[in-house]
Amino acid sequence: MFSHLNRPITHYYVGSTVFFFEAVLNNERLFLVLVDMAESNGVCHYDNSMPECVLRPNGQHKFLICRFEDIICNVGLVRYNQNERHYKVISHH
């Protein structure tokens, strides 16, 4: 994706891994991941260094397939209130 200034834009997504699989495309073997995407992700309103996400309701999935090597890091999700869909994101970074 590019900005209006024709500069590349980086997007970060949060999701949970459904499964890994292998595929061959143009004689290239690819290790791929099916990811169930979060509904939204961002940072806390009181601390912009603390990421958080909202998971989708049961039965309302949005999937993404990506290359395994495109995954930047694995993270943990910690529920922080009574809403079963709201989580803080914890990481080793």
C-alpha positions as CSV (number, residue, x, y, z in Angstrom):
1,M,0.0,0.0,0.0
2,F,1.2,3.5,-0.8
3,S,0.5,7.0,0.6
4,H,-0.6,9.9,-1.5
5,L,3.1,10.8,-1.7
6,N,3.8,7.4,-3.2
7,R,5.7,6.2,-0.2
8,P,5.2,2.7,1.2
9,I,3.0,2.4,4.3
10,T,3.5,-0.3,6.9
11,H,0.4,-1.8,8.6
12,Y,0.5,-4.0,11.6
13,Y,-2.3,-6.5,12.3
14,V,-3.2,-8.6,15.3
15,G,-4.8,-12.0,14.9
16,S,-4.8,-15.6,16.1
17,T,-3.2,-18.4,14.1
18,V,-5.7,-20.9,12.9
19,F,-3.3,-23.3,11.2
20,F,-0.1,-23.5,9.1
21,F,0.1,-25.0,5.7
22,E,2.4,-25.4,2.7
23,A,1.7,-24.4,-0.9
24,V,3.6,-24.3,-4.2
25,L,3.2,-21.3,-6.4
26,N,5.3,-20.7,-9.6
27,N,7.5,-23.7,-8.5
28,E,8.2,-21.9,-5.2
29,R,7.4,-23.7,-2.0
30,L,5.7,-21.3,0.5
31,F,5.1,-21.9,4.2
32,L,1.8,-20.0,4.9
33,V,-0.4,-19.2,7.9
34,L,-4.2,-18.8,8.1
35,V,-4.9,-16.0,10.6
36,D,-8.2,-15.0,12.2
37,M,-8.0,-11.2,12.3
38,A,-8.9,-9.0,15.3
39,E,-11.8,-6.6,14.8
40,S,-9.5,-3.6,15.7
41,N,-6.2,-2.9,17.3
42,G,-4.5,0.3,18.5
43,V,-3.1,1.7,21.7
44,C,-4.7,2.6,25.1
45,H,-6.1,6.1,25.4
46,Y,-4.1,6.7,28.6
47,D,-0.7,5.1,27.5
48,N,0.2,5.0,23.8
49,S,3.0,2.5,24.5
50,M,0.4,-0.2,25.5
51,P,-1.2,-1.9,22.6
52,E,-4.7,-3.4,22.8
53,C,-7.1,-5.2,20.5
54,V,-10.7,-6.1,20.2
55,L,-11.5,-9.6,18.9
56,R,-14.4,-10.3,16.6
57,P,-17.7,-11.8,18.0
58,N,-18.1,-15.6,17.8
59,G,-19.0,-16.6,14.3
60,Q,-17.9,-13.4,12.6
61,H,-14.4,-14.2,11.3
62,K,-12.2,-12.3,8.9
63,F,-9.3,-14.4,7.7
64,L,-5.9,-13.5,6.2
65,I,-3.3,-15.7,4.6
66,C,0.3,-14.6,5.0
67,R,3.8,-16.0,4.6
68,F,5.2,-17.3,7.8
69,E,8.3,-15.0,7.4
70,D,6.1,-11.9,7.3
71,I,5.1,-12.5,10.9
72,I,7.0,-9.9,13.0
73,C,6.5,-11.5,16.4
74,N,4.2,-13.7,18.5
75,V,2.3,-11.9,21.2
76,G,0.1,-12.8,24.2
77,L,-3.4,-11.4,24.8
78,V,-4.5,-10.5,28.4
79,R,-8.1,-9.8,29.1
80,Y,-8.4,-6.6,31.2
81,N,-12.1,-6.1,31.8
82,Q,-15.4,-8.0,31.8
83,N,-15.7,-7.7,28.1
84,E,-14.6,-11.1,26.6
85,R,-13.5,-9.4,23.4
86,H,-11.1,-6.7,24.8
87,Y,-7.4,-7.6,25.4
88,K,-4.1,-5.9,26.1
89,V,-1.3,-7.1,23.9
90,I,1.9,-8.3,25.6
91,S,5.2,-8.9,23.7
92,H,8.9,-9.4,24.3
93,H,9.7,-6.2,22.4
